[in-house]
């Protein structure tokens, strides 16, 4: 602990001990060795910050007297704000946006300021985080102070990316320790691993786990969360080569459903109304039919009537229960059986992300062009999402496959129990 490194970034996969090793432990050691210093720790939530503060406080209480002759202040030692007995050194822990006014830091630790995919994909949240770091967090640092940023790389535009991008200001001399779940570059690996070696096999995260996890979460999430190499989400989320084609439907299909995206204002300027018919067989899902067009309210109702008559096997009709979809539900729910209002979760990008793994695994079959000429537009819209001009087919796709994901999970739970 020479103090030569003033700016450090650590990139590691989830559940691999980065917070336990650094955030829960290093501040207490740093303060016992430098009892006149101050530490500020910031996490994505106040409850997590409280946990980090308490664990460092407990370490000082247990080991400080024996190893360093340092003691906690008997009058100022809450979980999130505690001092050493000398009244000078101490630590404060807060969530993003928490008050640190009036406090300074010789060591500033930012630990995983992004909680989940929804926050990572939110431009609003990323801008808020950047503004908070610039205008509040970084201003608390004492002259000559050090910063440690610990991240799982959720997004290519995260806090680390901006700090390393000269477009956002002067780039400081950051030392970066990036530890992917699987080594891809033996020459540059900080641990000297061979290519293909797992990061923490002793913890159960071995090569077999990695292969299974990559298949489970899909390439997009694997690259960012586990390999620390996030790729731009503006295009390429759905690869053209992922889709399987059917020229004739197999026997044994079941769980037929319709998925509807109902957007209408007028026939010239509105987005498309889209209705899709899906079925599945085992792990595979089949896109069977689709209607798509700029429709008025009345035309949308008739389109749903026609598709329901054409495919009476569709026992469920999934309709997003907001805006125009709510109006469709209100009119048709007593006329057409099986209309299921769907409350959307997250944003469009988040919902689509939740269904990439099944497509990448080769479990989604779409019609051959000889069967359905419209399928070319479907593939192009999926490939250009979320930067394309339209996303109605994507919305229908993600709504249907989110339902299948949930029902499959329920089936597995039933079998296990």
MARVEX-754165 format. One record per residue (C-alpha): x, z, y; residue in one letter. Coordinates in steps of 0.25 Angstrom, whole numbers. Last residue first. Layout:
<torbas>
TORBA, X, Z, Y, A
...
</torbas>
This chain:
<torbas>
TORBA, -167, -26, -119, X
TORBA, -157, -37, -120, X
TORBA, -167, -48, -123, X
TORBA, -176, -43, -111, X
TORBA, -164, -43, -102, X
TORBA, -160, -57, -107, X
TORBA, -174, -62, -104, X
TORBA, -174, -56, -90, X
TORBA, -161, -62, -87, X
TORBA, -167, -76, -91, X
TORBA, -179, -73, -82, X
TORBA, -170, -70, -70, X
TORBA, -161, -82, -72, X
TORBA, -173, -91, -74, X
TORBA, -180, -86, -61, X
TORBA, -167, -89, -54, X
TORBA, -167, -102, -60, X
TORBA, -180, -106, -54, X
TORBA, -177, -101, -40, X
TORBA, -163, -107, -40, X
TORBA, -168, -121, -44, X
TORBA, -180, -120, -34, X
TORBA, -171, -116, -23, X
TORBA, -160, -127, -26, X
TORBA, -171, -137, -26, X
TORBA, -175, -133, -12, X
TORBA, -161, -132, -7, X
TORBA, -160, -144, 3, X
TORBA, -150, -149, 13, X
TORBA, -138, -145, 5, X
TORBA, -128, -133, 8, X
TORBA, -134, -123, -2, X
TORBA, -134, -131, -11, X
TORBA, -128, -145, -12, X
TORBA, -127, -146, -27, X
TORBA, -141, -140, -29, X
TORBA, -147, -151, -20, X
TORBA, -139, -162, -26, X
TORBA, -143, -158, -40, X
TORBA, -158, -157, -36, X
TORBA, -157, -171, -29, X
TORBA, -152, -177, -41, X
TORBA, -163, -171, -50, X
TORBA, -174, -178, -42, X
TORBA, -173, -190, -51, X
TORBA, -178, -182, -63, X
TORBA, -177, -187, -77, X
TORBA, -166, -198, -75, X
TORBA, -159, -188, -66, X
TORBA, -158, -178, -77, X
TORBA, -166, -166, -75, X
TORBA, -160, -152, -73, X
TORBA, -154, -142, -83, X
TORBA, -149, -129, -79, X
TORBA, -141, -121, -89, X
TORBA, -127, -127, -86, X
TORBA, -120, -114, -83, X
TORBA, -118, -119, -69, X
TORBA, -133, -120, -67, X
TORBA, -136, -106, -73, X
TORBA, -124, -100, -64, X
TORBA, -130, -106, -51, X
TORBA, -143, -99, -52, X
TORBA, -140, -86, -43, X
TORBA, -133, -95, -33, X
TORBA, -145, -102, -30, X
TORBA, -152, -89, -26, X
TORBA, -141, -85, -17, X
TORBA, -140, -98, -11, X
TORBA, -155, -98, -7, X
TORBA, -155, -84, -2, X
TORBA, -157, -71, -8, X
TORBA, -169, -69, -18, X
TORBA, -181, -78, -17, X
TORBA, -195, -71, -20, X
TORBA, -201, -80, -30, X
TORBA, -216, -82, -31, X
TORBA, -220, -86, -45, X
TORBA, -232, -96, -47, X
TORBA, -236, -95, -62, X
TORBA, -250, -101, -61, X
TORBA, -254, -112, -51, X
TORBA, -267, -110, -43, X
TORBA, -267, -95, -40, X
TORBA, -252, -96, -35, X
TORBA, -253, -109, -28, X
TORBA, -257, -106, -14, X
TORBA, -249, -92, -12, X
TORBA, -237, -97, -20, X
TORBA, -236, -110, -11, X
TORBA, -237, -101, 2, X
TORBA, -226, -92, -3, X
TORBA, -217, -104, -6, X
TORBA, -218, -109, 8, X
TORBA, -211, -96, 14, X
TORBA, -207, -87, 2, X
TORBA, -211, -85, -12, X
TORBA, -201, -95, -19, X
TORBA, -210, -101, -29, X
TORBA, -207, -100, -44, X
TORBA, -218, -107, -53, X
TORBA, -219, -101, -66, X
TORBA, -226, -106, -79, X
TORBA, -220, -119, -78, X
TORBA, -225, -125, -91, X
TORBA, -237, -132, -83, X
TORBA, -226, -142, -78, X
TORBA, -233, -154, -72, X
TORBA, -245, -146, -67, X
TORBA, -236, -136, -61, X
TORBA, -228, -147, -54, X
TORBA, -241, -153, -48, X
TORBA, -246, -140, -43, X
TORBA, -232, -136, -37, X
TORBA, -232, -150, -30, X
TORBA, -246, -148, -25, X
TORBA, -243, -135, -18, X
TORBA, -230, -141, -12, X
TORBA, -238, -153, -7, X
TORBA, -248, -144, 0, X
TORBA, -237, -136, 7, X
TORBA, -230, -149, 11, X
TORBA, -219, -155, 3, X
TORBA, -205, -160, 5, X
TORBA, -202, -164, -10, X
TORBA, -197, -159, -23, X
TORBA, -203, -158, -37, X
TORBA, -194, -154, -49, X
TORBA, -195, -155, -64, X
TORBA, -187, -149, -76, X
TORBA, -176, -141, -71, X
TORBA, -171, -135, -84, X
TORBA, -165, -121, -86, X
TORBA, -156, -118, -98, X
TORBA, -153, -104, -103, X
TORBA, -164, -105, -114, X
TORBA, -173, -116, -110, X
TORBA, -178, -116, -96, X
TORBA, -188, -123, -87, X
TORBA, -189, -127, -73, X
TORBA, -198, -135, -64, X
TORBA, -195, -137, -49, X
TORBA, -202, -137, -36, X
TORBA, -196, -141, -23, X
TORBA, -202, -142, -9, X
TORBA, -192, -148, 0, X
TORBA, -187, -144, 13, X
TORBA, -196, -146, 25, X
TORBA, -194, -157, 36, X
TORBA, -203, -169, 32, X
TORBA, -214, -163, 23, X
TORBA, -217, -151, 32, X
TORBA, -215, -137, 30, X
TORBA, -212, -135, 15, X
TORBA, -203, -127, 7, X
TORBA, -207, -123, -7, X
TORBA, -196, -121, -17, X
TORBA, -203, -120, -31, X
TORBA, -198, -117, -45, X
TORBA, -207, -120, -57, X
TORBA, -205, -114, -71, X
TORBA, -204, -117, -85, X
TORBA, -199, -105, -94, X
TORBA, -197, -114, -106, X
TORBA, -190, -126, -112, X
TORBA, -190, -128, -127, X
TORBA, -188, -142, -128, X
TORBA, -177, -149, -119, X
TORBA, -180, -158, -107, X
TORBA, -176, -172, -107, X
TORBA, -165, -178, -98, X
TORBA, -159, -164, -94, X
TORBA, -147, -162, -85, X
TORBA, -138, -150, -84, X
TORBA, -134, -146, -70, X
TORBA, -120, -139, -67, X
TORBA, -113, -152, -64, X
TORBA, -120, -153, -50, X
TORBA, -114, -140, -46, X
TORBA, -123, -130, -40, X
TORBA, -116, -121, -29, X
TORBA, -108, -133, -25, X
TORBA, -113, -133, -11, X
TORBA, -111, -123, 1, X
TORBA, -108, -111, -8, X
TORBA, -93, -113, -5, X
TORBA, -84, -107, -16, X
TORBA, -80, -93, -18, X
TORBA, -66, -91, -24, X
TORBA, -65, -76, -28, X
TORBA, -66, -79, -43, X
TORBA, -76, -69, -47, X
TORBA, -86, -69, -35, X
TORBA, -84, -83, -29, X
TORBA, -80, -92, -41, X
TORBA, -89, -85, -50, X
TORBA, -101, -85, -41, X
TORBA, -100, -101, -39, X
TORBA, -96, -103, -54, X
TORBA, -108, -97, -60, X
TORBA, -112, -82, -62, X
TORBA, -114, -81, -77, X
TORBA, -104, -92, -81, X
TORBA, -93, -86, -72, X
TORBA, -97, -72, -78, X
TORBA, -96, -77, -92, X
TORBA, -82, -83, -90, X
TORBA, -77, -71, -82, X
TORBA, -82, -61, -93, X
TORBA, -74, -69, -103, X
TORBA, -62, -68, -95, X
TORBA, -63, -53, -93, X
TORBA, -71, -45, -83, X
TORBA, -72, -33, -93, X
TORBA, -65, -23, -84, X
TORBA, -52, -26, -92, X
TORBA, -54, -41, -89, X
TORBA, -52, -39, -74, X
TORBA, -47, -51, -68, X
TORBA, -49, -61, -79, X
TORBA, -38, -71, -83, X
TORBA, -41, -86, -83, X
TORBA, -27, -90, -76, X
TORBA, -17, -79, -79, X
TORBA, -17, -66, -71, X
TORBA, -6, -63, -61, X
TORBA, -15, -52, -54, X
TORBA, -14, -58, -40, X
TORBA, -18, -72, -47, X
TORBA, -11, -83, -39, X
TORBA, -2, -89, -50, X
TORBA, -13, -86, -61, X
TORBA, -24, -94, -53, X
TORBA, -38, -94, -60, X
TORBA, -38, -80, -63, X
TORBA, -52, -75, -67, X
TORBA, -60, -64, -59, X
TORBA, -53, -69, -47, X
TORBA, -43, -59, -40, X
TORBA, -41, -63, -25, X
TORBA, -31, -54, -18, X
TORBA, -30, -59, -3, X
TORBA, -20, -55, 7, X
TORBA, -26, -58, 21, X
TORBA, -17, -61, 33, X
TORBA, -28, -63, 43, X
TORBA, -36, -75, 46, X
TORBA, -39, -77, 61, X
TORBA, -53, -81, 63, X
TORBA, -66, -86, 55, X
TORBA, -61, -100, 54, X
TORBA, -48, -95, 49, X
TORBA, -55, -91, 35, X
TORBA, -48, -80, 28, X
TORBA, -57, -69, 34, X
TORBA, -69, -78, 32, X
TORBA, -66, -80, 17, X
TORBA, -65, -65, 15, X
TORBA, -78, -62, 22, X
TORBA, -85, -72, 13, X
TORBA, -87, -87, 16, X
TORBA, -83, -92, 2, X
TORBA, -93, -82, -4, X
TORBA, -94, -70, -14, X
TORBA, -79, -68, -15, X
TORBA, -78, -54, -20, X
TORBA, -71, -46, -9, X
TORBA, -62, -35, -5, X
TORBA, -57, -36, 9, X
TORBA, -45, -26, 13, X
TORBA, -42, -24, 27, X
TORBA, -30, -17, 33, X
TORBA, -27, -10, 46, X
TORBA, -16, -13, 56, X
TORBA, -24, -11, 68, X
TORBA, -37, -3, 63, X
TORBA, -48, -11, 57, X
TORBA, -62, -8, 62, X
TORBA, -63, -22, 69, X
TORBA, -63, -29, 55, X
TORBA, -76, -22, 51, X
TORBA, -84, -24, 63, X
TORBA, -84, -37, 70, X
TORBA, -77, -46, 60, X
TORBA, -81, -40, 47, X
TORBA, -95, -38, 52, X
TORBA, -96, -52, 57, X
TORBA, -91, -58, 44, X
TORBA, -101, -49, 36, X
TORBA, -112, -54, 45, X
TORBA, -108, -68, 43, X
TORBA, -107, -67, 28, X
TORBA, -121, -60, 28, X
TORBA, -127, -71, 36, X
TORBA, -121, -82, 28, X
TORBA, -127, -76, 15, X
TORBA, -121, -81, 3, X
TORBA, -112, -69, 1, X
TORBA, -123, -59, 4, X
TORBA, -132, -66, -7, X
TORBA, -121, -66, -16, X
TORBA, -119, -51, -16, X
TORBA, -112, -40, -9, X
TORBA, -103, -46, 1, X
TORBA, -94, -36, 9, X
TORBA, -85, -34, -4, X
TORBA, -76, -23, 1, X
TORBA, -71, -23, 15, X
TORBA, -59, -13, 16, X
TORBA, -53, -10, 30, X
TORBA, -41, -1, 30, X
TORBA, -35, 5, 43, X
TORBA, -50, 6, 47, X
TORBA, -57, 10, 60, X
TORBA, -70, 17, 62, X
TORBA, -79, 18, 74, X
TORBA, -89, 8, 70, X
TORBA, -89, 7, 55, X
TORBA, -104, 6, 53, X
TORBA, -109, -2, 41, X
TORBA, -111, -17, 42, X
TORBA, -105, -20, 29, X
TORBA, -105, -7, 21, X
TORBA, -97, 5, 25, X
TORBA, -85, 14, 20, X
TORBA, -77, 23, 29, X
TORBA, -63, 28, 25, X
TORBA, -54, 39, 30, X
TORBA, -41, 43, 37, X
TORBA, -40, 51, 50, X
TORBA, -47, 65, 47, X
TORBA, -35, 70, 40, X
TORBA, -45, 74, 29, X
TORBA, -48, 60, 25, X
TORBA, -60, 54, 30, X
TORBA, -73, 49, 24, X
TORBA, -84, 38, 28, X
TORBA, -92, 31, 17, X
TORBA, -93, 42, 7, X
TORBA, -93, 53, 17, X
TORBA, -80, 61, 19, X
TORBA, -79, 67, 33, X
TORBA, -79, 83, 33, X
TORBA, -70, 86, 21, X
TORBA, -60, 75, 25, X
TORBA, -55, 69, 12, X
TORBA, -41, 73, 8, X
TORBA, -27, 67, 7, X
TORBA, -15, 73, -1, X
TORBA, -12, 59, -7, X
TORBA, -13, 61, -22, X
TORBA, -20, 74, -24, X
TORBA, -28, 75, -11, X
TORBA, -32, 61, -11, X
TORBA, -36, 59, -25, X
TORBA, -50, 65, -27, X
TORBA, -55, 65, -12, X
TORBA, -48, 52, -9, X
TORBA, -54, 46, -21, X
TORBA, -68, 51, -18, X
TORBA, -67, 45, -4, X
TORBA, -63, 32, -9, X
TORBA, -74, 32, -19, X
TORBA, -84, 36, -8, X
TORBA, -80, 26, 2, X
TORBA, -82, 15, -8, X
TORBA, -95, 19, -13, X
TORBA, -100, 21, 1, X
TORBA, -95, 7, 4, X
TORBA, -104, 2, -8, X
TORBA, -116, 9, -2, X
TORBA, -114, 4, 12, X
TORBA, -114, -11, 7, X
TORBA, -105, -23, 8, X
TORBA, -92, -15, 9, X
TORBA, -84, -10, 20, X
TORBA, -72, 0, 19, X
TORBA, -65, 6, 31, X
TORBA, -52, 14, 29, X
TORBA, -45, 23, 39, X
TORBA, -30, 27, 39, X
TORBA, -24, 41, 42, X
TORBA, -23, 45, 27, X
TORBA, -15, 33, 23, X
TORBA, -11, 35, 9, X
TORBA, -24, 43, 6, X
TORBA, -32, 32, 14, X
TORBA, -26, 20, 7, X
TORBA, -29, 27, -7, X
TORBA, -44, 30, -3, X
TORBA, -45, 16, 3, X
TORBA, -40, 10, -10, X
TORBA, -49, 15, -20, X
TORBA, -64, 11, -19, X
TORBA, -61, -1, -10, X
TORBA, -49, -6, -18, X
TORBA, -50, -5, -33, X
TORBA, -64, -1, -35, X
TORBA, -68, -12, -25, X
TORBA, -60, -23, -32, X
TORBA, -64, -18, -46, X
TORBA, -68, -31, -53, X
TORBA, -83, -30, -52, X
TORBA, -85, -42, -43, X
TORBA, -73, -52, -42, X
TORBA, -61, -50, -33, X
TORBA, -56, -54, -20, X
TORBA, -47, -44, -12, X
TORBA, -43, -47, 3, X
TORBA, -32, -40, 10, X
TORBA, -28, -39, 24, X
TORBA, -18, -29, 29, X
TORBA, -8, -30, 18, X
TORBA, 5, -23, 22, X
TORBA, 0, -9, 21, X
TORBA, 10, -5, 10, X
TORBA, 0, 0, 0, X
</torbas>
